[in-house]
Amino acid sequence: MSSISIIGLGNMAGALAGRALAGGNAVEIIGRDRVKAKELAAALGGATVGTFGTAPAGHIVILAVPYASVLPVVAHYGDALAGKVIIDICNPIAPDLKGFATPDGSSAAHEVAKAVPASAHVVKAFNTVFGHILAPGRQLDVLFAGDDTRAKTSVSAFIESLGLRPLDAGGLEVARWLEAAGLLMISLANHGVGNFNFTLGVSILS
Ligand SMILES: NC(=O)c1ccc[n+]([C@@H]2O[C@H](COP(=O)([O-])OP(=O)(O)OC[C@H]3O[C@@H](n4cnc5c(N)ncnc54)[C@H](OP(=O)(O)O)[C@@H]3O)[C@@H](O)[C@H]2O)c1
């Protein structure tokens, strides 16, 4: 069992929190609007509600906010994130859906890693899974990347607890390509697949 804090109250926060609770994890919901956070926690059942900006209860902290907000949120938390395993789930896609809002050559995960306390460890995960696909409890692949082995072990165990298959994609430099995969998925939805009811997985052939 893991202890998880989720910052954000939207689609991904709700989907991840639901699966995390079903998997027996301790879940803390945190939002800038405490009333909305309480409503989400009550709807989920079994989650606690944290205070935005104060030290999260969870060992793992999921940043479930848009890329435009993620660095301000991390800055707002400051040292309160010290020692935490931070999961960045952002798809920092530009409004024209043709590129990224991140600085050239960087990634959302790298920008988050630069902003968190030195004792915190960032793992990129869940950005290649659509929230509505995650919600119903299907078995899916979750690609993740990060530089700290212990942090990745924690995140991998957490992913397994959700009934999902964790697939280690490598170091944090790979986050850039996971984010590119997020853009690829949106492009597939808007072209060949024609809808968002699909997932990205790996078929391992014997
Ligand atoms: N949706 C997907 O299928 C999907 C898949 C993979 C990855 N992602 C990534 O997951 C992240 C969340 O996506 P989502 O679809 O869950 O978005 P969403 O439904 O729009 O929810 C975003 C949440 O972020 C909160 N937020 C925004 N700015 C904030 C700030 N400055 N301080 C505190 N909270 C703030 C919002 O708070 P309020 O409720 O107070 O407005 C809202 O609860 C994004 O980075 C996205 O790229 C999404």
The ligand as an SDF file (V2000), in Angstrom:
LIG
                    3D

 48 52  0  0  0  0  0  0  0  0999 V2000
   -7.4490   14.1880  -19.1890 N   0  0  0  0  0  0  0  0  0  0  0  0
   -6.6450   13.2350  -19.6420 C   0  0  0  0  0  0  0  0  0  0  0  0
   -7.0940   12.2530  -20.2510 O   0  0  0  0  0  0  0  0  0  0  0  0
   -5.1680   13.3230  -19.3870 C   0  0  0  0  0  0  0  0  0  0  0  0
   -4.3670   12.2240  -19.7540 C   0  0  0  0  0  0  0  0  0  0  0  0
   -3.0180   12.2480  -19.4590 C   0  0  0  0  0  0  0  0  0  0  0  0
   -2.4660   13.3510  -18.8290 C   0  0  0  0  0  0  0  0  0  0  0  0
   -3.2540   14.4150  -18.5170 N   0  0  0  0  0  0  0  0  0  0  0  0
   -2.6490   15.5510  -17.8160 C   0  0  0  0  0  0  0  0  0  0  0  0
   -3.1930   15.5650  -16.5240 O   0  0  0  0  0  0  0  0  0  0  0  0
   -3.2330   16.8960  -16.0310 C   0  0  0  0  0  0  0  0  0  0  0  0
   -4.6430   17.1660  -15.5190 C   0  0  0  0  0  0  0  0  0  0  0  0
   -5.5320   16.9840  -16.5880 O   0  0  0  0  0  0  0  0  0  0  0  0
   -7.1100   16.8840  -16.3270 P   0  0  0  0  0  0  0  0  0  0  0  0
   -7.7040   16.3950  -17.5880 O   0  0  0  0  0  0  0  0  0  0  0  0
   -7.3800   16.1810  -15.0610 O   0  0  0  0  0  0  0  0  0  0  0  0
   -7.4760   18.4320  -16.1790 O   0  0  0  0  0  0  0  0  0  0  0  0
   -8.7960   19.0880  -15.5780 P   0  0  0  0  0  0  0  0  0  0  0  0
   -9.9130   18.1190  -15.5610 O   0  0  0  0  0  0  0  0  0  0  0  0
   -8.9840   20.3660  -16.3030 O   0  0  0  0  0  0  0  0  0  0  0  0
   -8.3900   19.4050  -14.0650 O   0  0  0  0  0  0  0  0  0  0  0  0
   -7.3430   20.2560  -13.7760 C   0  0  0  0  0  0  0  0  0  0  0  0
   -7.3230   20.5300  -12.2920 C   0  0  0  0  0  0  0  0  0  0  0  0
   -6.1800   21.3620  -12.0360 O   0  0  0  0  0  0  0  0  0  0  0  0
   -6.5560   22.3260  -11.0860 C   0  0  0  0  0  0  0  0  0  0  0  0
   -5.7190   23.5130  -11.2140 N   0  0  0  0  0  0  0  0  0  0  0  0
   -5.4780   24.2400  -12.3230 C   0  0  0  0  0  0  0  0  0  0  0  0
   -4.6600   25.2610  -12.0300 N   0  0  0  0  0  0  0  0  0  0  0  0
   -4.4100   25.1850  -10.7010 C   0  0  0  0  0  0  0  0  0  0  0  0
   -3.6300   25.9690   -9.8080 C   0  0  0  0  0  0  0  0  0  0  0  0
   -2.9290   27.0300  -10.2350 N   0  0  0  0  0  0  0  0  0  0  0  0
   -3.6070   25.6010   -8.5140 N   0  0  0  0  0  0  0  0  0  0  0  0
   -4.2950   24.5180   -8.0760 C   0  0  0  0  0  0  0  0  0  0  0  0
   -5.0560   23.7280   -8.8690 N   0  0  0  0  0  0  0  0  0  0  0  0
   -5.0980   24.0650  -10.1770 C   0  0  0  0  0  0  0  0  0  0  0  0
   -8.0050   22.6520  -11.4080 C   0  0  0  0  0  0  0  0  0  0  0  0
   -8.5370   23.2210  -10.2480 O   0  0  0  0  0  0  0  0  0  0  0  0
  -10.0180   23.8070  -10.1480 P   0  0  0  0  0  0  0  0  0  0  0  0
  -10.8950   22.5920  -10.0680 O   0  0  0  0  0  0  0  0  0  0  0  0
   -9.9870   24.5970   -8.8900 O   0  0  0  0  0  0  0  0  0  0  0  0
  -10.2240   24.6310  -11.3970 O   0  0  0  0  0  0  0  0  0  0  0  0
   -8.5490   21.2740  -11.7660 C   0  0  0  0  0  0  0  0  0  0  0  0
   -9.0380   20.6140  -10.6170 O   0  0  0  0  0  0  0  0  0  0  0  0
   -2.8020   17.7920  -17.1840 C   0  0  0  0  0  0  0  0  0  0  0  0
   -1.4520   18.1550  -17.0120 O   0  0  0  0  0  0  0  0  0  0  0  0
   -2.9600   16.9080  -18.4160 C   0  0  0  0  0  0  0  0  0  0  0  0
   -2.0360   17.2410  -19.4340 O   0  0  0  0  0  0  0  0  0  0  0  0
   -4.5880   14.4270  -18.7840 C   0  0  0  0  0  0  0  0  0  0  0  0
  1  2  1  0
  2  3  2  0
  2  4  1  0
  4  5  1  0
  4 48  2  0
  5  6  2  0
  6  7  1  0
  7  8  2  0
  8  9  1  0
  8 48  1  0
  9 10  1  0
  9 46  1  0
 10 11  1  0
 11 12  1  0
 11 44  1  0
 12 13  1  0
 13 14  1  0
 14 15  2  0
 14 16  1  0
 14 17  1  0
 17 18  1  0
 18 19  2  0
 18 20  1  0
 18 21  1  0
 21 22  1  0
 22 23  1  0
 23 24  1  0
 23 42  1  0
 24 25  1  0
 25 26  1  0
 25 36  1  0
 26 27  1  0
 26 35  1  0
 27 28  2  0
 28 29  1  0
 29 30  1  0
 29 35  2  0
 30 31  1  0
 30 32  2  0
 32 33  1  0
 33 34  2  0
 34 35  1  0
 36 37  1  0
 36 42  1  0
 37 38  1  0
 38 39  2  0
 38 40  1  0
 38 41  1  0
 42 43  1  0
 44 45  1  0
 44 46  1  0
 46 47  1  0
M  CHG  2   8   1  16  -1
M  END
$$$$
